[in-house]
């Protein structure tokens, strides 16, 4: 079981969607042995501020922070709103059915998608509407501009009125038979809606769904459909209109979201999202090496191989440190300038289930067991 968990976290054989079937697995008994942990140099002071049980969680149920509010969904179908400052529960709603995607929120309206392909909108923990969807959805809804945007596994992008649930527009593009069984990109950059199709990033008009630009990020080069899978994955780094992202097991790239021009692309083997600032972009490769690239041109800056095969989460910049979680529930804080270890903290011993988030000077991580923990640097 431990090998299976480690394999699923590193993405050595990530889940793949074959429309309309969901295939997954990777319980290999030959998984490489995780690298032994270094001694903790304790160069960065971090203190746990609070913890809260929210129910067992797993990808693709990403954390969502809006102001001082944090929203988290359990795989059983519970949605919790937590005050980031205190860790106190603000409200909790139970839909009584497992979720396939969530949570998206603008601070007022929150949206999730159930395993029964129902898009559900809530306000202050109360359901206000739901809409039946034609296919599986794994990417968290985007709630913005009084609308709920959604991208489904059949390559359909849709917009709904956030108050009523009325469908405003829908656009579908043909795609490959295989798509990745993990969240993709759905975000707004000024007045452009960004979403993905295979290895391409699309810029849409959010009012109509019309395509403004279509940027090629990566092209599949394998001998079969699985090897050619290069979907763009959730977890981006944005500085102004500059958006950096990852193509599954293929590349890391940066795109100008105003024009759709691909600024640079570098070969990379990771399967999870990235982080970054104005100078650098950070990611975790499939074998859990942590990698940094120069944001201006994609040149490699450093590699940390001291956490190999530890099933690392996507990284997040946490103030002056870069944080990644592992399969034993440790969160490692690295120096952004060279990747060296600064310190580590423990959670509850179960894997860090999703990419941690950094907001209001608080790093929040959720474990597979369902423990939500807030850490603050001292």
CORRAZI-V141316 format. One line per field, one symbol per residue. ss: DSSP state (A for helix, B for strand, O for the rest). phi: phi as a letter, one per 30 degrees, with the letter a starting at -180 (. if undefined). burial: 1 if it has 24 or more other ideal C-beta (glycine too) atoms within 12 Angstrom, else 0. Layout:
BEGIN
ss=???
phi=???
burial=???
END
This chain:
BEGIN
ss=OAAAAAAAAAOOOOOBBBOOBBBOOOOOOOOOOOOOOOOOOOOOOBBBBBBBBOOOOOOOBOOBBBOOBBBBBOOOOBBBBBBOOOOOBBBBBBOOOOBBBBBBBOOOOBBBBBOOOBBBBBBOOBBBBBBBOOOOOOOOOBBBOOBBBBBOOOOBBBBBBOOOOOBBBBBBOOOOOBBBOOOOOBBBBOOBBBBBBOOBBBBBBOOOOOBBBBBBOOOOOOOOOOOOOOOBBBBBBBBOOBBBBBBOOOBBBBBBOOOOOBBBBBBOOOOOOOBBOOOBBBBBOOOOOBBBBBOOOOOBBBBBOOOOOOOOOOOBBBOOBBBBBOOOOOBBBBOOOOOOBBBBBOOOOOOBOOOOBBBOOBBBBBBOOOBBBBBBBO
phi=.dddddddddidbddbcceccccalkcddcdedddddddddhcbdbbdcabbdbjebadcdddbcbiccccbccddjccccbdddciddcabbbcibeccalccacjcccbbbddcicdccbbhicdcabbdcdaebcdedccahibccbbcddidcbbbdddciddcaabbcdbddcbddbeccbacbhcbccbbbhccccccdddbiddcabcdcabdbdcbdddddbedcdjbbcbicdccabcehbacbbbdddcidddabbdacdbbdbblbdcbbbacdecidcbbbdddbiddcabccdbeichddedbdcicbccbcbdcidccccdddbiddcabbcccjceddbddbbahibccbbcddjccbccbdc
burial=000011111111111110000100010000100110000000010101111101111111111111001111111111111111001011011110011111111100111111101111110010110010101111111111001111111111111111001011011000110111111111111001111111111111110010011111110100000101111111111110011111111111111110010111110111111111100111111111111111100100111101111111111111101111111111111111001111111111011111111111011111111111111110
END
